[in-house]
């Protein structure tokens, strides 16, 4: 029976009854065997994945944030309502981490998505509102499309742009996007309801 997140009047419009960090996995053998659907978050290093997860779950500090790009080098699992998982994949595309680690990220992300295709209800691909999508963002988007993994784009850090800046950014993103794109801010909550609506819809599909 598909799980439907309870509706309440709140910032996210979703009732979160419990959240917890499960495990950081460096390889397939380390991954937890938790049942149910998964919602994965992926994007460039320092794009704001951990901050967005914390905002969506209404829990400060659950997902560790850092001002140092490239810190997340594992697949991090967070259990939501003891029913489904939020999964934070390693950030890609940051050149100042060791070469041996950079070479591992691509295969780690792709192998994880390939192994869990049937379990993934939704992928959230994050793009920084202040910068144009990169070649790697395009590669990841194409990869999701080719493997028929449902996804949306979360255009992060929009609070750092003016109204005209946000309009210009979304004009460019819509030309790039092959799915729905949502302007988001982990600072002021912009787009959080829209992200949850997509998550909720994916969980009951």
MDTraj code that builds the backbone (N, CA, C; nanometers):
import mdtraj as md
import numpy as np

residues = "UNK UNK UNK UNK UNK UNK UNK UNK UNK UNK UNK UNK UNK UNK UNK UNK UNK UNK UNK UNK UNK UNK UNK UNK UNK UNK UNK UNK UNK UNK UNK UNK UNK UNK UNK UNK UNK UNK UNK UNK UNK UNK UNK UNK UNK UNK UNK UNK UNK UNK UNK UNK UNK UNK UNK UNK UNK UNK UNK UNK UNK UNK UNK UNK UNK UNK UNK UNK UNK UNK UNK UNK UNK UNK UNK UNK UNK UNK UNK UNK UNK UNK UNK UNK UNK UNK UNK UNK UNK UNK UNK UNK UNK UNK UNK UNK UNK UNK UNK UNK UNK UNK UNK UNK UNK UNK UNK UNK UNK UNK UNK UNK UNK UNK UNK UNK UNK UNK UNK UNK UNK UNK UNK UNK UNK UNK UNK UNK UNK UNK UNK UNK UNK UNK UNK UNK UNK UNK UNK UNK UNK UNK UNK UNK UNK UNK UNK UNK UNK UNK UNK UNK UNK UNK UNK UNK UNK UNK UNK UNK UNK UNK UNK UNK UNK UNK UNK UNK UNK UNK UNK UNK UNK UNK UNK UNK UNK UNK UNK UNK UNK UNK UNK UNK UNK UNK UNK UNK UNK UNK UNK UNK UNK UNK UNK UNK UNK UNK UNK UNK UNK UNK UNK UNK UNK".split()
xyz = np.array([
    [0.0848, -0.1193, 0.0000],
    [0.0000, 0.0000, 0.0000],
    [0.0876, 0.1232, 0.0000],
    [0.0768, 0.2112, -0.0981],
    [0.1620, 0.3294, -0.1014],
    [0.1406, 0.4170, 0.0206],
    [0.2479, 0.4777, 0.0679],
    [0.2398, 0.5666, 0.1829],
    [0.2129, 0.7086, 0.1376],
    [0.1186, 0.7753, 0.2026],
    [0.0911, 0.9146, 0.1712],
    [0.1228, 0.9997, 0.2930],
    [0.2058, 1.1007, 0.2726],
    [0.2427, 1.1892, 0.3821],
    [0.1185, 1.2621, 0.4304],
    [0.0961, 1.2676, 0.5601],
    [-0.0215, 1.3340, 0.6152],
    [-0.0230, 1.4825, 0.5870],
    [-0.1393, 1.5379, 0.5563],
    [-0.1538, 1.6797, 0.5271],
    [-0.1843, 1.7580, 0.6545],
    [-0.1106, 1.8640, 0.6779],
    [-0.1383, 1.9536, 0.7892],
    [-0.1127, 2.0952, 0.7429],
    [-0.1599, 2.1920, 0.8203],
    [-0.1302, 2.3315, 0.7894],
    [0.0053, 2.3654, 0.8493],
    [0.1038, 2.3773, 0.7657],
    [0.2392, 2.4057, 0.8113],
    [0.3174, 2.4650, 0.6970],
    [0.4426, 2.4976, 0.7218],
    [0.5265, 2.5556, 0.6174],
    [0.5377, 2.4626, 0.4984],
    [0.5536, 2.3351, 0.5252],
    [0.5731, 2.2400, 0.4167],
    [0.4437, 2.1750, 0.3703],
    [0.3345, 2.1900, 0.4479],
    [0.2081, 2.1244, 0.4161],
    [0.2175, 1.9740, 0.4360],
    [0.3217, 1.9270, 0.5015],
    [0.3420, 1.7834, 0.5217],
    [0.3714, 1.7578, 0.6688],
    [0.3129, 1.6547, 0.7228],
    [0.3362, 1.6213, 0.8629],
    [0.4571, 1.5307, 0.8760],
    [0.5625, 1.5811, 0.9369],
    [0.6817, 1.5025, 0.9638],
    [0.6754, 1.4584, 1.1096],
    [0.6613, 1.3287, 1.1311],
    [0.6501, 1.2781, 1.2675],
    [0.7846, 1.2366, 1.3258],
    [0.8794, 1.2009, 1.2395],
    [1.0115, 1.1630, 1.2899],
    [1.1140, 1.1696, 1.1779],
    [1.2357, 1.2052, 1.2138],
    [1.3482, 1.2036, 1.1197],
    [1.4720, 1.1571, 1.1962],
    [1.5585, 1.0858, 1.1285],
    [1.6837, 1.0451, 1.1926],
    [1.7885, 1.0145, 1.0870],
    [1.9132, 1.0394, 1.1234],
    [2.0257, 0.9997, 1.0392],
    [2.0448, 0.8498, 1.0563],
    [2.0541, 0.7776, 0.9448],
    [2.0688, 0.6322, 0.9512],
    [2.2149, 0.5913, 0.9381],
    [2.2770, 0.6321, 0.8258],
    [2.4135, 0.5847, 0.8016],
    [2.4764, 0.6609, 0.6860],
    [2.6096, 0.6711, 0.6900],
    [2.6874, 0.7212, 0.5772],
    [2.7553, 0.6019, 0.5124],
    [2.7265, 0.5781, 0.3848],
    [2.7779, 0.4599, 0.3162],
    [2.8829, 0.4985, 0.2130],
    [2.9999, 0.4368, 0.2243],
    [3.1070, 0.4624, 0.1287],
    [3.1071, 0.3610, 0.0149],
    [3.0314, 0.2525, 0.0320],
    [3.0225, 0.1504, -0.0722],
    [2.8892, 0.0781, -0.0569],
    [2.8561, -0.0057, -0.1552],
    [2.7266, -0.0733, -0.1550],
    [2.7067, -0.1585, -0.0300],
    [2.8135, -0.2207, 0.0177],
    [2.8028, -0.3085, 0.1341],
    [2.7646, -0.2320, 0.2607],
    [2.7923, -0.1010, 0.2628],
    [2.7621, -0.0194, 0.3810],
    [2.6186, 0.0321, 0.3829],
    [2.5465, 0.0192, 0.2726],
    [2.4132, 0.0793, 0.2638],
    [2.3143, 0.0095, 0.3556],
    [2.2299, 0.0852, 0.4254],
    [2.1296, 0.0233, 0.5130],
    [2.0233, -0.0483, 0.4310],
    [1.9602, -0.1448, 0.4917],
    [1.8561, -0.2239, 0.4237],
    [1.7164, -0.1746, 0.4616],
    [1.7013, -0.0446, 0.4762],
    [1.5713, 0.0090, 0.5138],
    [1.4712, -0.0107, 0.4004],
    [1.3472, -0.0468, 0.4334],
    [1.2459, -0.0711, 0.3311],
    [1.1808, 0.0592, 0.2851],
    [1.1065, 0.0513, 0.1762],
    [1.0296, 0.1660, 0.1305],
    [1.1013, 0.2469, 0.0244],
    [1.0348, 0.3539, -0.0161],
    [1.0833, 0.4375, -0.1255],
    [1.2019, 0.5236, -0.0826],
    [1.2725, 0.5758, -0.1839],
    [1.3821, 0.6681, -0.1589],
    [1.3673, 0.7930, -0.2430],
    [1.4000, 0.9080, -0.1850],
    [1.4067, 1.0353, -0.2563],
    [1.5519, 1.0790, -0.2524],
    [1.6161, 1.0890, -0.3690],
    [1.7589, 1.1191, -0.3729],
    [1.7828, 1.2658, -0.4087],
    [1.8885, 1.3215, -0.3514],
    [1.9286, 1.4593, -0.3752],
    [2.0690, 1.4579, -0.4344],
    [2.0854, 1.5234, -0.5475],
    [2.2155, 1.5241, -0.6132],
    [2.2406, 1.6587, -0.6797],
    [2.3685, 1.6906, -0.6959],
    [2.4055, 1.8175, -0.7558],
    [2.5518, 1.8476, -0.7299],
    [2.5972, 1.9620, -0.7801],
    [2.7360, 2.0025, -0.7621],
    [2.7700, 2.0217, -0.6147],
    [2.8972, 2.0116, -0.5832],
    [2.9430, 2.0417, -0.4483],
    [2.9070, 2.1854, -0.4126],
    [2.8641, 2.2059, -0.2895],
    [2.8307, 2.3381, -0.2369],
    [2.7056, 2.3993, -0.3001],
    [2.6189, 2.3147, -0.3587],
    [2.4966, 2.3660, -0.4189],
    [2.3852, 2.3796, -0.3154],
    [2.4048, 2.3196, -0.1971],
    [2.3068, 2.3364, -0.0902],
    [2.2189, 2.2159, -0.0633],
    [2.2689, 2.0944, -0.0925],
    [2.1867, 1.9755, -0.0714],
    [2.1515, 1.9555, 0.0762],
    [2.2516, 1.9619, 0.1628],
    [2.2266, 1.9397, 0.3050],
    [2.1327, 2.0454, 0.3625],
    [2.1518, 2.1703, 0.3219],
    [2.0653, 2.2774, 0.3713],
    [1.9210, 2.2573, 0.3266],
    [1.9023, 2.2132, 0.2018],
    [1.7669, 2.1899, 0.1516],
    [1.7021, 2.0739, 0.2262],
    [1.7766, 1.9665, 0.2505],
    [1.7224, 1.8529, 0.3254],
    [1.6789, 1.8971, 0.4646],
    [1.7626, 1.9736, 0.5321],
    [1.7277, 2.0223, 0.6653],
    [1.6022, 2.1088, 0.6630],
    [1.5894, 2.1932, 0.5622],
    [1.4723, 2.2803, 0.5518],
    [1.3467, 2.1993, 0.5235],
    [1.3563, 2.1029, 0.4338],
    [1.2407, 2.0188, 0.4015],
    [1.1927, 1.9410, 0.5235],
    [1.2859, 1.8943, 0.6051],
    [1.2509, 1.8128, 0.7202],
    [1.2274, 1.8950, 0.8452],
    [1.2553, 2.0254, 0.8385],
    [1.2325, 2.1121, 0.9529],
    [1.3203, 2.0783, 1.0714],
    [1.4402, 2.0275, 1.0431],
    [1.5317, 1.9852, 1.1493],
    [1.6699, 2.0441, 1.1248],
    [1.7088, 2.1404, 1.2064],
    [1.8396, 2.2016, 1.1884],
    [1.9498, 2.1035, 1.2267],
    [2.0486, 2.0935, 1.1383],
    [2.1666, 2.0152, 1.1704],
    [2.1552, 1.8663, 1.1483],
    [2.0398, 1.8170, 1.1003],
    [2.0287, 1.6728, 1.0742],
    [2.1274, 1.6320, 0.9659],
    [2.1198, 1.7023, 0.8522],
    [2.2192, 1.6831, 0.7460],
    [2.3301, 1.7845, 0.7681],
    [2.4516, 1.7394, 0.7794],
    [2.5630, 1.8280, 0.8115],
    [2.5965, 1.9174, 0.6931],
    [2.6029, 2.0472, 0.7192],
    [2.6397, 2.1430, 0.6158],
    [2.7833, 2.1882, 0.6384],
    [2.8433, 2.2393, 0.5308],
    [2.9813, 2.2853, 0.5398],
    [3.0057, 2.3948, 0.4380],
    [3.0922, 2.4899, 0.4734],
    [3.1317, 2.5943, 0.3787],
    [3.2432, 2.5444, 0.2875],
    [3.2910, 2.4227, 0.3124],
    [3.3985, 2.3649, 0.2319],
    [3.3399, 2.2698, 0.1285],
    [3.3378, 2.3080, 0.0005],
    [3.2830, 2.2192, -0.1031],
    [3.3564, 2.0867, -0.1061],
    [3.2823, 1.9809, -0.1390],
    [3.3438, 1.8499, -0.1512],
    [3.3493, 1.7706, -0.0233],
    [3.2860, 1.8215, 0.0831],
    [3.2944, 1.7517, 0.2108],
    [3.2203, 1.6183, 0.2093],
    [3.1021, 1.6174, 0.1466],
    [3.0234, 1.4944, 0.1441],
    [3.0845, 1.3966, 0.0443],
    [3.1441, 1.2904, 0.0954],
    [3.2096, 1.1918, 0.0106],
    [3.1483, 1.0544, 0.0278],
    [3.0311, 1.0502, 0.0918],
    [2.9595, 0.9260, 0.1126],
    [2.8138, 0.9458, 0.0710],
    [2.7397, 0.8351, 0.0630],
    [2.5952, 0.8416, 0.0423],
    [2.5313, 0.8424, 0.1807],
    [2.4606, 0.9513, 0.2144],
    [2.4049, 0.9668, 0.3480],
    [2.2540, 0.9412, 0.3481],
    [2.2089, 0.8570, 0.4407],
    [2.0699, 0.8136, 0.4471],
    [2.0002, 0.8769, 0.5682],
    [1.8810, 0.9319, 0.5444],
    [1.7995, 0.9905, 0.6501],
    [1.6609, 0.9266, 0.6450],
    [1.6153, 0.8728, 0.7565],
    [1.4858, 0.8048, 0.7623],
    [1.3770, 0.9063, 0.7984],
    [1.2685, 0.9060, 0.7224],
    [1.1595, 1.0007, 0.7429],
    [1.0335, 0.9237, 0.7797],
    [0.9770, 0.9558, 0.8957],
    [0.8534, 0.8926, 0.9443],
    [0.8652, 0.7401, 0.9537],
    [0.9895, 0.6896, 0.9547],
    [1.0160, 0.5450, 0.9584],
    [0.9509, 0.4712, 0.8411],
    [0.9307, 0.5426, 0.7307],
    [0.8628, 0.4834, 0.6152],
    [0.9446, 0.4948, 0.4867],
    [1.0097, 0.6095, 0.4640],
    [1.0888, 0.6276, 0.3426],
    [1.2171, 0.7023, 0.3763],
    [1.3090, 0.7076, 0.2791],
    [1.4399, 0.7679, 0.3024],
    [1.4630, 0.8903, 0.2153],
    [1.5275, 0.9915, 0.2711],
    [1.5936, 1.0965, 0.1951],
    [1.7394, 1.0520, 0.1835],
    [1.7940, 1.0600, 0.0637],
    [1.9294, 1.0092, 0.0394],
    [2.0132, 1.1182, -0.0259],
    [2.1188, 1.1590, 0.0410],
    [2.2070, 1.2659, -0.0044],
    [2.3286, 1.2044, -0.0721],
    [2.3373, 1.2228, -0.2046],
    [2.4501, 1.1680, -0.2800],
    [2.5669, 1.2664, -0.2813],
    [2.6895, 1.2180, -0.3002],
    [2.8062, 1.3070, -0.2990],
    [2.7955, 1.4162, -0.4048],
    [2.8404, 1.5355, -0.3696],
    [2.8445, 1.6450, -0.4666],
    [2.9520, 1.6186, -0.5702],
    [2.9294, 1.6688, -0.6908],
    [3.0251, 1.6452, -0.7988],
    [3.0775, 1.7777, -0.8531],
    [3.1887, 1.7696, -0.9249],
    [3.2362, 1.8840, -1.0011],
    [3.3253, 1.9822, -0.9282],
    [3.3686, 1.9514, -0.8051],
    [3.4569, 2.0458, -0.7360],
    [3.6007, 2.0028, -0.7532],
    [3.6822, 2.0910, -0.8087],
    [3.8160, 2.0522, -0.8543],
    [3.9201, 2.0447, -0.7430],
    [3.8929, 2.1038, -0.6244],
    [3.9979, 2.1157, -0.5235],
    [4.0029, 1.9994, -0.4249],
    [3.9270, 1.8954, -0.4510],
    [3.9402, 1.7754, -0.3687],
    [4.0424, 1.6835, -0.4354],
    [4.0963, 1.5865, -0.3616],
    [4.1964, 1.4963, -0.4213],
    [4.1430, 1.4270, -0.5459],
    [4.2302, 1.4099, -0.6430],
    [4.1921, 1.3485, -0.7702],
    [4.1331, 1.2087, -0.7501],
    [4.1874, 1.1332, -0.6579],
    [4.1384, 0.9967, -0.6349],
    [3.9930, 0.9983, -0.5885],
    [3.9548, 1.1009, -0.5127],
    [3.8154, 1.1118, -0.4659],
    [3.7253, 1.1570, -0.5792],
    [3.7713, 1.2541, -0.6583],
    [3.6904, 1.3013, -0.7723],
    [3.6573, 1.1872, -0.8669],
    [3.7537, 1.0989, -0.8891],
    [3.7315, 0.9884, -0.9818],
    [3.6307, 0.8874, -0.9279],
    [3.6153, 0.8833, -0.7961],
    [3.5220, 0.7891, -0.7363],
    [3.3775, 0.8386, -0.7409],
    [3.3588, 0.9720, -0.7398],
    [3.2239, 1.0274, -0.7251],
    [3.1297, 0.9853, -0.8373],
    [3.1743, 1.0014, -0.9624],
    [3.0873, 0.9673, -1.0747],
    [3.0406, 0.8230, -1.0688],
    [3.1341, 0.7268, -1.0608],
    [3.0931, 0.5863, -1.0508],
    [3.0065, 0.5584, -0.9281],
    [3.0354, 0.6251, -0.8136],
    [2.9568, 0.6027, -0.6928],
    [2.8123, 0.6457, -0.7138],
    [2.7933, 0.7651, -0.7735],
    [2.6585, 0.8167, -0.7965],
    [2.5844, 0.7294, -0.8969],
    [2.6489, 0.7008, -1.0093],
    [2.5823, 0.6242, -1.1144],
    [2.5504, 0.4817, -1.0691],
    [2.6422, 0.4190, -0.9990],
    [2.6165, 0.2817, -0.9555],
    [2.5048, 0.2780, -0.8520],
    [2.4986, 0.3783, -0.7662],
    [2.3907, 0.3827, -0.6678],
    [2.2553, 0.3965, -0.7370],
    [2.2450, 0.4909, -0.8294],
    [2.1185, 0.5115, -0.8989],
    [2.0789, 0.3883, -0.9795],
    [2.1768, 0.3225, -1.0384],
    [2.1486, 0.2026, -1.1173],
    [2.0972, 0.0904, -1.0283],
    [2.1617, 0.0717, -0.9129],
    [2.1205, -0.0359, -0.8214],
    [1.9815, -0.0134, -0.7648],
    [1.9457, 0.1132, -0.7452],
    [1.8223, 0.1446, -0.6730],
    [1.7143, 0.2049, -0.7623],
    [1.7225, 0.1836, -0.8917],
    [1.6257, 0.2428, -0.9845],
    [1.4818, 0.2133, -0.9459],
    [1.4551, 0.0904, -0.9058],
    [1.3180, 0.0520, -0.8730],
    [1.2704, 0.1151, -0.7430],
    [1.3634, 0.1477, -0.6552],
    [1.3275, 0.2024, -0.5243],
    [1.3113, 0.3538, -0.5270],
    [1.3788, 0.4207, -0.6184],
    [1.3799, 0.5669, -0.6195],
    [1.2467, 0.6203, -0.6728],
    [1.1742, 0.6896, -0.5877],
    [1.0478, 0.7509, -0.6292],
    [1.0711, 0.8853, -0.6976],
    [1.1761, 0.9554, -0.6554],
    [1.2035, 1.0878, -0.7116],
    [1.3495, 1.1229, -0.6889],
    [1.4102, 1.1866, -0.7892],
    [1.5426, 1.2474, -0.7741],
    [1.5258, 1.3988, -0.7776],
    [1.5944, 1.4674, -0.6892],
    [1.5937, 1.6132, -0.6855],
    [1.7329, 1.6596, -0.7272],
    [1.7424, 1.7160, -0.8466],
    [1.8698, 1.7636, -0.9003],
    [1.8817, 1.9119, -0.8690],
    [1.9810, 1.9494, -0.7877],
    [1.9967, 2.0874, -0.7435],
    [2.0904, 2.1645, -0.8349],
    [2.0509, 2.2885, -0.8648],
    [2.1315, 2.3797, -0.9462],
    [2.1340, 2.5150, -0.8760],
    [2.2509, 2.5741, -0.8647],
    [2.2670, 2.7045, -0.7991],
    [2.2064, 2.8142, -0.8868],
    [2.1145, 2.8915, -0.8303],
    [2.0471, 2.9979, -0.9062],
    [2.1430, 3.1039, -0.9558],
    [2.2589, 3.1158, -0.8928],
    [2.3530, 3.2233, -0.9273],
    [2.4424, 3.1885, -1.0464],
    [2.4372, 3.0622, -1.0908],
    [2.5257, 3.0185, -1.1985],
    [2.4480, 2.9402, -1.3034],
    [2.4953, 2.9430, -1.4254],
    [2.4328, 2.8631, -1.5297],
    [2.4589, 2.7152, -1.5043],
    [2.3658, 2.6279, -1.5445],
    [2.3899, 2.4835, -1.5313],
    [2.5187, 2.4441, -1.6024],
    [2.5938, 2.3544, -1.5414],
    [2.7212, 2.3119, -1.5982],
    [2.7032, 2.1909, -1.6895],
    [2.8108, 2.1553, -1.7562],
    [2.8093, 2.0358, -1.8406],
    [2.7757, 1.9131, -1.7575],
    [2.8310, 1.9043, -1.6354],
    [2.8034, 1.7897, -1.5499],
    [2.6568, 1.7853, -1.5078],
    [2.5962, 1.9025, -1.4860],
    [2.4527, 1.9060, -1.4563],
    [2.3740, 1.8476, -1.5730],
    [2.4162, 1.8832, -1.6941],
    [2.3496, 1.8308, -1.8132],
    [2.3673, 1.6814, -1.8267],
    [2.4877, 1.6324, -1.7970],
    [2.5139, 1.4884, -1.8032],
    [2.4248, 1.4145, -1.7031],
    [2.4142, 1.4683, -1.5814],
    [2.3321, 1.4033, -1.4797],
    [2.1849, 1.4041, -1.5184],
    [2.1378, 1.5161, -1.5714],
    [1.9985, 1.5243, -1.6146],
    [1.9709, 1.4220, -1.7256],
    [2.0602, 1.4149, -1.8239],
    [2.0434, 1.3187, -1.9333],
    [2.0440, 1.1757, -1.8802],
    [2.1296, 1.1493, -1.7814],
    [2.1397, 1.0166, -1.7228],
    [2.0073, 0.9769, -1.6587],
    [1.9454, 1.0696, -1.5858],
    [1.8164, 1.0424, -1.5207],
    [1.7074, 1.0174, -1.6241],
    [1.7075, 1.0980, -1.7308],
    [1.6072, 1.0819, -1.8360],
    [1.6220, 0.9459, -1.9037],
    [1.7446, 0.9104, -1.9376],
    [1.7693, 0.7854, -2.0098],
    [1.7286, 0.6631, -1.9276],
    [1.7410, 0.6733, -1.7963],
    [1.7071, 0.5593, -1.7101],
    [1.5667, 0.5714, -1.6523],
    [1.4931, 0.6682, -1.7005],
    [1.3525, 0.6874, -1.6647],
    [1.3325, 0.7005, -1.5142],
    [1.4235, 0.7714, -1.4492],
    [1.4094, 0.8021, -1.3068],
    [1.3379, 0.9362, -1.2954],
    [1.2211, 0.9419, -1.2326],
    [1.1495, 1.0698, -1.2194],
    [1.2353, 1.1711, -1.1436],
    [1.2358, 1.2955, -1.1904],
    [1.3168, 1.3968, -1.1222],
    [1.2583, 1.5359, -1.1408],
    [1.2990, 1.6251, -1.0519],
    [1.2707, 1.7678, -1.0653],
    [1.4009, 1.8428, -1.0429],
    [1.4041, 1.9684, -1.0856],
    [1.5191, 2.0551, -1.0609],
    [1.4851, 2.1502, -0.9472],
    [1.5721, 2.1586, -0.8491],
    [1.5593, 2.2569, -0.7418],
    [1.6654, 2.3636, -0.7655],
    [1.6214, 2.4842, -0.7968],
    [1.7134, 2.5948, -0.8272],
    [1.7378, 2.6684, -0.6966],
    [1.8527, 2.6421, -0.6339],
    [1.8778, 2.6822, -0.4959],
    [1.9325, 2.8245, -0.4821],
    [1.9264, 2.8737, -0.3575],
    [1.9870, 3.0014, -0.3172],
    [1.9258, 3.1205, -0.3906],
    [1.7957, 3.1107, -0.4248],
    [1.7323, 3.2199, -0.4984],
    [1.7187, 3.3459, -0.4147],
    [1.7299, 3.3346, -0.2811],
    [1.7217, 3.4525, -0.1950],
    [1.8395, 3.5465, -0.2171],
    [1.9446, 3.4983, -0.2816],
    [2.0623, 3.5811, -0.3068],
    [2.0497, 3.6631, -0.4358],
    [1.9359, 3.6485, -0.5056],
    [1.9128, 3.7216, -0.6298],
    [1.7982, 3.8207, -0.6141],
    [1.8004, 3.9246, -0.6944],
    [1.6886, 4.0183, -0.7004],
    [1.5737, 3.9542, -0.7771],
    [1.4602, 4.0213, -0.7771],
    [1.3461, 3.9715, -0.8531],
    [1.3789, 3.9551, -1.0001],
    [1.4460, 4.0551, -1.0577],
    [1.4854, 4.0454, -1.1989],
    [1.5860, 3.9330, -1.2193],
    [1.6749, 3.9137, -1.1207],
    [1.7735, 3.8071, -1.1303],
    [1.7086, 3.6706, -1.1303],
    [1.6065, 3.6527, -1.0453],
    [1.5359, 3.5245, -1.0409],
    [1.4629, 3.4977, -1.1728],
    [1.4025, 3.6028, -1.2285],
    [1.3331, 3.5876, -1.3568],
    [1.4298, 3.5456, -1.4662],
    [1.5453, 3.6104, -1.4703],
    [1.6462, 3.5781, -1.5708],
    [1.6976, 3.4356, -1.5527],
    [1.7216, 3.3978, -1.4268],
    [1.7706, 3.2634, -1.3990],
    [1.6721, 3.1575, -1.4458],
    [1.5452, 3.1762, -1.4130],
    [1.4455, 3.0759, -1.4489],
    [1.4246, 3.0691, -1.6002],
    [1.4436, 3.1798, -1.6669],
    [1.4327, 3.1791, -1.8134],
    [1.5392, 3.0860, -1.8711],
    [1.6607, 3.0961, -1.8164],
    [1.7687, 3.0101, -1.8637],
    [1.7496, 2.8654, -1.8223],
    [1.7040, 2.8435, -1.6983],
    [1.6853, 2.7076, -1.6490],
    [1.5783, 2.6352, -1.7297],
    [1.4715, 2.7050, -1.7678],
    [1.3633, 2.6402, -1.8429],
    [1.4106, 2.5928, -1.9798],
    [1.5106, 2.6600, -2.0359],
    [1.5671, 2.6148, -2.1627],
    [1.6501, 2.4878, -2.1432],
    [1.7081, 2.4756, -2.0243],
    [1.7938, 2.3618, -1.9921],
    [1.7136, 2.2420, -1.9416],
    [1.6086, 2.2691, -1.8644],
    [1.5391, 2.1652, -1.7893],
    [1.4603, 2.0702, -1.8778],
    [1.4623, 1.9437, -1.8395],
    [1.3824, 1.8418, -1.9062],
    [1.2750, 1.7886, -1.8104],
    [1.2499, 1.8659, -1.7057],
    [1.1457, 1.8336, -1.6096],
    [1.1079, 1.9640, -1.5386],
    [1.0209, 1.9547, -1.4394],
    [0.9794, 2.0740, -1.3649],
    [1.0967, 2.1349, -1.2894],
    [1.1045, 2.2685, -1.2869],
    [1.2082, 2.3393, -1.2124],
    [1.1420, 2.4284, -1.1083],
    [1.1968, 2.4280, -0.9858],
    [1.1395, 2.5028, -0.8748],
    [1.2466, 2.5915, -0.8128],
    [1.2190, 2.7219, -0.8038],
    [1.3082, 2.8124, -0.7321],
    [1.2996, 2.7833, -0.5834],
    [1.4144, 2.7684, -0.5169],
    [1.4129, 2.7352, -0.3746],
    [1.5113, 2.8207, -0.2957],
    [1.4833, 2.8313, -0.1678],
    [1.5757, 2.8943, -0.0740],
    [1.5648, 2.8238, 0.0595],
    [1.6767, 2.7753, 0.1101],
    [1.6787, 2.7130, 0.2418],
    [1.6821, 2.8176, 0.3513],
    [1.6967, 2.9448, 0.3131],
    [1.6985, 3.0540, 0.4093],
    [1.5587, 3.1041, 0.4396],
    [1.4802, 3.1319, 0.3348],
    [1.3468, 3.1884, 0.3581],
    [1.2314, 3.0942, 0.3243],
    [1.2617, 2.9718, 0.2807],
    [1.1578, 2.8731, 0.2582],
    [1.0928, 2.8756, 0.1213],
    [1.1401, 2.9609, 0.0316],
    [1.0851, 2.9631, -0.1039],
    [1.0938, 2.8245, -0.1677],
    [0.9833, 2.7793, -0.2246],
    [0.9824, 2.6546, -0.2996],
    [0.9679, 2.5275, -0.2185],
    [0.9691, 2.5376, -0.0852],
    [0.9627, 2.4164, -0.0030],
    [0.8302, 2.3427, -0.0219],
    [0.7208, 2.4170, -0.0253],
    [0.5911, 2.3526, -0.0479],
    [0.5872, 2.2831, -0.1829],
    [0.6443, 2.3462, -0.2857],
    [0.6437, 2.2871, -0.4188],
    [0.7260, 2.1586, -0.4230],
    [0.8403, 2.1592, -0.3554],
    [0.9215, 2.0379, -0.3507],
    [0.8439, 1.9254, -0.2821],
    [0.7800, 1.9556, -0.1689],
    [0.7045, 1.8528, -0.0978],
    [0.5871, 1.8016, -0.1797],
    [0.5227, 1.8888, -0.2557],
    [0.4124, 1.8423, -0.3402],
    [0.4620, 1.7394, -0.4410],
    [0.5809, 1.7641, -0.4964],
    [0.6378, 1.6680, -0.5904],
    [0.6777, 1.5383, -0.5217],
    [0.7345, 1.5489, -0.4013],
    [0.7717, 1.4293, -0.3257],
    [0.6473, 1.3478, -0.2926],
    [0.5450, 1.4148, -0.2420],
    [0.4217, 1.3457, -0.2036],
    [0.3589, 1.2752, -0.3248],
    [0.3559, 1.3457, -0.4370],
    [0.2983, 1.2878, -0.5589],
    [0.3782, 1.1662, -0.6041],
    [0.5115, 1.1740, -0.5918],
    [0.5962, 1.0624, -0.6341],
    [0.5789, 0.9416, -0.5418],
    [0.5600, 0.9654, -0.4145],
    [0.5485, 0.8551, -0.3190],
    [0.4213, 0.7740, -0.3381],
    [0.3178, 0.8371, -0.3919],
    [0.1919, 0.7649, -0.4082],
    [0.1703, 0.7192, -0.5521],
    [0.2669, 0.7464, -0.6397],
    [0.2521, 0.7090, -0.7807],
    [0.2491, 0.5578, -0.7961],
])
top = md.Topology()
chain = top.add_chain()
for i, resn in enumerate(residues, 1):
    res = top.add_residue(resn, chain, resSeq=i)
    for name in ("N", "CA", "C"):
        top.add_atom(name, md.element.get_by_symbol(name[0]), res)
traj = md.Trajectory(xyz[None], top)
